[in-house]
Amino acid sequence: MDHPEFPLRAVVRCPRDYSKDDWHVTTSFELTRKTTVRWRIFLLILVIVSINYVDRASLSVAMPAISKEFGLDAAEQGVILSSFFWTYAFMQIPGGWLADRYRPRLIIAGATMLWGAFQALAALATGWGMLLLARLGLGVAEGPMFPASGKLNAVWLPARERGRGAVLIDGALPSGPHSAG
C-alpha cells in the first residue's frame, strides 16, 4: 500500500549466502518515519521574517525622535530610511547564489546573526554616519533571507507541499508589520 506522504520504494536485503529463504523486502515507508521538523523550521522562518519586517519599519516610527536627537534634516532622514533598501535590493541575487552554492539553512542562520549585529550597531549609533552604516548593513543581512527561504522550500519539501511552505514564508509579509502595531 502506498502511503500519501512517501513514495513506495522497495529495499531488498539479502544475506551473505543468498539463500531464497533469508531474503527480506522492506519498503521505504518502513524505513522512514514522518517527522514535523521541516514544518517547525518553516514556522521559525515565519517568525524570523516577521521580525525582519518589524525591524525595517521600526526606524520610520522612531525617526521623529531620532532626528531631534541627532539633528537630522529631511534629506538626511530620507537617505537613512532608504539606505536599507539599496543594499537589500542589491543582495537579492547574491543571496540566491549563496543559497544555491552553500546550504540555505547556513545562509539563513548567518543572515540572522548579521542582522542582529547590525541592529545592535543601530542601537549604539551616536550619529548620522553610524546609523547609516547600520541600515546599510541591515539591508545586506536581510537581503538573502527570501532567496534562501525559497531554496529551502524547494530542497526540503516535496512538490505537493511547497505551496504550504511558500505560504508560511510569505505569511510574514502582513504578519510582521501588523504585529508591530
C-alpha positions as CSV (number, residue, x, y, z in Angstrom):
1,M,0.0,0.0,0.0
2,D,1.4,3.4,-1.0
3,H,1.5,6.0,1.8
4,P,0.4,9.5,0.7
5,E,3.5,11.1,2.3
6,F,6.1,8.8,0.9
7,P,6.5,7.1,-2.5
8,L,6.8,3.4,-2.0
9,R,10.3,2.0,-2.8
10,A,11.4,-1.5,-2.1
11,V,14.8,-2.1,-0.4
12,V,15.9,-5.7,-0.8
13,R,18.1,-7.1,1.9
14,C,19.8,-10.4,1.4
15,P,22.1,-12.5,3.5
16,R,25.7,-13.4,2.5
17,D,24.8,-16.9,1.4
18,Y,22.0,-15.7,-0.9
19,S,19.5,-18.4,0.0
20,K,16.0,-17.7,-1.0
21,D,14.5,-18.2,2.4
22,D,16.5,-15.4,4.0
23,W,15.6,-12.6,1.6
24,H,13.5,-9.8,3.0
25,V,11.9,-6.9,1.2
26,T,11.5,-3.7,3.2
27,T,9.5,-0.7,1.9
28,S,10.8,2.9,2.3
29,F,7.7,3.5,4.4
30,E,9.0,1.0,6.9
31,L,12.5,2.6,6.9
32,T,11.4,6.2,7.4
33,R,9.1,7.9,9.8
34,K,7.2,11.1,9.4
35,T,8.5,14.0,11.4
36,T,7.4,17.6,11.8
37,V,10.9,19.1,11.9
38,R,10.6,20.7,8.5
39,W,7.3,22.4,9.5
40,R,8.9,23.7,12.7
41,I,11.7,25.1,10.7
42,F,9.3,26.9,8.3
43,L,7.4,28.3,11.3
44,L,10.7,29.6,12.7
45,I,11.4,31.2,9.3
46,L,7.9,32.8,9.5
47,V,8.8,34.3,12.9
48,I,12.3,35.4,11.7
49,V,10.9,37.1,8.6
50,S,8.1,38.8,10.7
51,I,10.7,40.2,13.0
52,N,12.7,41.4,9.9
53,Y,9.6,43.3,8.7
54,V,9.2,44.9,12.2
55,D,12.9,45.9,12.1
56,R,12.7,47.6,8.8
57,A,9.6,49.5,9.7
58,S,10.6,50.5,13.2
59,L,13.0,53.2,12.2
60,S,10.4,55.1,10.4
61,V,8.3,55.2,13.5
62,A,11.2,56.3,15.7
63,M,12.6,58.7,13.1
64,P,11.0,61.9,14.6
65,A,12.7,61.3,18.0
66,I,16.0,60.2,16.3
67,S,16.0,63.2,14.0
68,K,15.7,65.5,17.0
69,E,18.4,63.7,19.0
70,F,20.9,63.6,16.1
71,G,19.8,66.9,14.5
72,L,18.9,65.4,11.1
73,D,17.2,67.4,8.4
74,A,14.6,65.9,6.0
75,A,17.1,64.9,3.3
76,E,19.3,63.1,5.8
77,Q,16.3,61.3,7.2
78,G,15.3,60.2,3.7
79,V,18.8,58.9,3.0
80,I,18.9,56.9,6.2
81,L,15.4,55.5,5.7
82,S,16.0,54.5,2.0
83,S,19.6,53.1,2.6
84,F,18.2,49.8,3.9
85,F,16.5,49.2,0.5
86,W,19.6,49.9,-1.5
87,T,21.6,47.1,-0.1
88,Y,18.5,44.9,0.4
89,A,17.7,45.0,-3.3
90,F,21.4,44.5,-4.2
91,M,21.7,41.4,-2.1
92,Q,18.7,39.5,-3.6
93,I,20.7,38.0,-6.4
94,P,23.9,37.3,-4.4
95,G,21.7,35.9,-1.7
96,G,20.1,33.4,-4.1
97,W,23.6,32.5,-5.4
98,L,24.8,31.9,-1.9
99,A,21.8,29.7,-1.1
100,D,22.5,27.7,-4.2
101,R,26.2,27.4,-3.6
102,Y,26.0,26.7,0.2
103,R,23.2,25.2,2.3
104,P,20.3,27.5,2.6
105,R,19.9,27.0,6.3
106,L,23.5,28.2,6.8
107,I,22.7,31.3,4.8
108,I,19.6,31.9,6.9
109,A,21.5,31.4,10.1
110,G,24.3,33.6,9.1
111,A,22.0,36.3,7.8
112,T,20.1,36.2,11.1
113,M,23.2,36.6,13.1
114,L,24.4,39.5,10.9
115,W,21.0,41.1,11.1
116,G,21.2,41.0,14.9
117,A,24.7,42.5,14.9
118,F,23.6,45.4,12.6
119,Q,20.5,46.0,14.8
120,A,22.8,46.2,17.8
121,L,25.0,48.7,15.9
122,A,21.9,50.8,15.2
123,A,21.1,50.8,18.9
124,L,24.6,52.0,19.7
125,A,24.6,54.7,17.0
126,T,25.7,58.1,18.1
127,G,25.3,60.0,14.9
128,W,24.1,60.1,11.3
129,G,27.1,58.1,9.8
130,M,26.8,55.2,12.3
131,L,23.1,55.0,11.8
132,L,23.5,55.0,8.0
133,L,26.1,52.2,8.3
134,A,23.8,50.1,10.5
135,R,20.9,50.5,8.0
136,L,23.1,49.6,5.0
137,G,24.3,46.5,6.9
138,L,20.8,45.5,7.9
139,G,19.9,45.5,4.2
140,V,22.9,43.3,3.4
141,A,21.9,40.9,6.2
142,E,18.2,40.7,5.4
143,G,18.6,40.5,1.6
144,P,19.4,36.8,1.4
145,M,16.5,35.8,3.7
146,F,13.8,35.3,1.0
147,P,16.1,33.7,-1.7
148,A,17.5,31.3,0.9
149,S,14.0,30.5,2.3
150,G,12.8,29.8,-1.3
151,K,15.7,27.5,-1.9
152,L,15.0,25.7,1.4
153,N,11.4,25.3,0.3
154,A,12.5,23.7,-2.9
155,V,15.0,21.4,-1.3
156,W,13.2,20.3,1.9
157,L,9.6,19.9,0.7
158,P,8.2,17.6,-1.9
159,A,6.4,19.4,-4.8
160,R,3.0,18.8,-3.4
161,E,3.9,20.6,-0.1
162,R,5.8,23.5,-1.5
163,G,2.7,25.7,-1.6
164,R,2.3,25.4,2.2
165,G,6.0,26.2,2.7
166,A,5.7,29.3,0.5
167,V,2.6,30.4,2.4
168,L,4.5,30.2,5.7
169,I,7.4,32.1,4.3
170,D,5.2,34.8,2.6
171,G,2.9,34.9,5.6
172,A,5.4,37.1,7.3
173,L,4.7,39.9,4.8
174,P,1.5,41.0,6.5
175,S,2.1,39.5,9.9
176,G,5.3,41.4,10.7
177,P,4.0,45.0,10.3
178,H,0.6,44.0,11.6
179,S,2.0,42.6,14.9
180,A,4.1,45.7,15.3
181,G,1.0,47.8,15.6
